[in-house]
Amino acid sequence: MSLRRSLRKKNQVSAINTDTHNPGHSAGSLAPKRRRTRQSELEDEDEKKPARKRARARSVQNVEDDGGDEPQASRKRMPEQFRRVRGKLGLLQRLTKDVPLEIILEIFCHLDPGDLLHLARTSKDLRGILMSKTSEFVWRTARKNVDRLPDLPNDLNEPQYAHLLFESYCYICQHKGHCDNVLWTLRARVCQQCTALLPVYDVDYLSKQPEAYRHLAILPWERTRVRNSLKPVASNKWAKRFKEEFEALQTQTERDDWIARKEKEHAEMKKHAILCQRWLQYVLYKRVIDRDDAQKQRRDDIIARLAEIGWDEEAKTMVRKCAAEFVSHRLVRQSTKLTDRGWNGMKDELVELLSNYKIKRLAEERLIILRARYSAFARAYKSIADTTDLREPFPSLGDVLTYKPLENIVWNTPIDENLGYAQIQSKLSDEFLPVIIAKWRPAKVREMVKIMQKSQPRASASDLKLATSSFRCGNCKNRLFYSEVFYHTCCLWNKSRNRLSDERMSIVVDYHTRGRGCWESQGISFDTTWLDVTKMIIEACHLDPTTATIQNLYDANPLIECTTCASQNSAPFYTWWPVFMLHSPDHNLQVRLPSSDFSKRDVEVKATYLRSLEAICCAHCDLACARFDLRVHLAKQHHDVVTLDKRDLQTSRDLYAMREHWYFDPRFPMQTLYQAGYHTA
């Protein structure tokens, strides 16, 4: 026996050719038209079985039931009289001796072929019963117990068919495991690593076969995955066997009959292989379903045990949120049934897991609530800003959200206490903003005065609103008026000077990188580039440059013609105040005021040009609105102080006819109010 085993090990690579389609090797006396002794069947069956490996020592890490809190003596042990029992005292041995054969066969009829195959290897008596020709009905009945299993093929007996269906080891490397890659027409199981050892069913393979049938559908082959691609593979054993059978025939008639018979068998084998593959896919699918059901049942049992110690809600939360820490935990994601000793061994580890998850979950929920509170304050801030005269400096969102009393409400209010939006808006408008504005506005005005005094030492706060006072951003190089500086995006990309406030805001939202930070005047400088040109325009509007404000020039609304551009383009070029500052200061400008001497064509050009104005605010309630919504707003909200005719507000000319009822929103840069200029023919 040892010599036979050593020879088999030397030829493992060719095992698929010597071990897959030999009825004598696959089990038993049910092979058609062949009589063998029981002893030879037993020896061949032993050869078919993979080599027995040494049992791995049990360890606490590998066995769930070990590691429990119960003492060793309290564990259930096998009775002394049944330990290390062999021979006559073996339970299966006594079964064959004491139980009538009819009852044994009736019991076997309720098993499946895989169970019968394993029972046949336990004792000589059971093997004699199961491998007897008279027990064929037992195998047939057991096969019918398997759902959707195809019928027995013509070239296999019952034990051979059961061996192919239920033995999960690779026929080449003998590795016992889940080898689910079955080559049905080759009657073999081959793992993915060993498929590369099989011959490829190609031109070279066919050239070695007899010319009479090399191109006919006779030789069995299977398409399977070899490394990273699908390839057709075959078996040298089948090719050798067919070649020997074919060459043993003497006459051409016998060979023709043999070829016809093999073609028919090959077609039947292909059809049967398709049915077997469908059955295998069903078995694998059902295995996954059963495994998932077993894992779910184990998880439910664990949650029931956790409920006894008060941790079930946290576990259900983890399951509901599909938290991998619990659902995929090595102690939870198992198919084995939960036992008392298994639970005692895992309880402490699971409780620690749930404790850490609870801390993490509460921190995440707190962060979500904090973000919701900051978001509510931000919405309230915007709502208040939309109804405030922003021509006066107004604190930025970052300055408001980093206000200490507001921070304390956001961070110190219990998480389970709900802060309603109405409560937040009332607290912000009535309590926080008045205090913030009273402190913030004078400080920022002083900063702007200091910037202006670098160029005009005698400047004061009243000079900031003059039309001759303009500033320039060192970052984007845009020109800004006093009211626009406090809403310029480049001035809002700043962190809070308080480290704690900045850390809190950074945890909640990256506020300073979105133009929603604290306002700083860094990068702002006083601009003298257009000072002389602006004075000329103010004087052309019959205003005093020392007292004329920005609003005065908006009301005058001068039309400015650039004669330099007109001469270069051979057409008049017009622009509006303050858009002329986007033009070149070296060009020659002429100012024209709206008056009766304007031609009809000039008025129409002006009306068409001003249709793009949208950024306006109501002069009565400071509500920011679009141009087409202004008339509706005035008619609904201010009908007692505003008298409007029935004409719809369709053109910019109508808008300028109502100039006293609106003003430009300083949050919109002047570059967005007009185009740079336009030509007329």
PyMOL commands that set and color helices and strands:
alter all, ss='L'
color gray80, all
select helices_A, chain A and resi 2-10+15-18+23-26+38-48+72-74+80-82+87-89+91-98+101-108+113-119+124-130+133-144+158-166+184-186+195-197+203-207+236-248+252-308+312-320+324-327+340-385+397-401+404-412+421-453+461-465+482-485+489-492+499-508+511-514+531-540+550-556+563-569+579-582+600-612+627-637+652-657+659-661+670-672
alter helices_A, ss='H'
color red, helices_A
select strands_A, chain A and resi 182-183+188-189+222-226+229-233+470-473+479-481+524-527+559-562+573-576+589-592+616-618+624-625+662-664+678-679
alter strands_A, ss='S'
color yellow, strands_A
deselect
rebuild
show_as cartoon
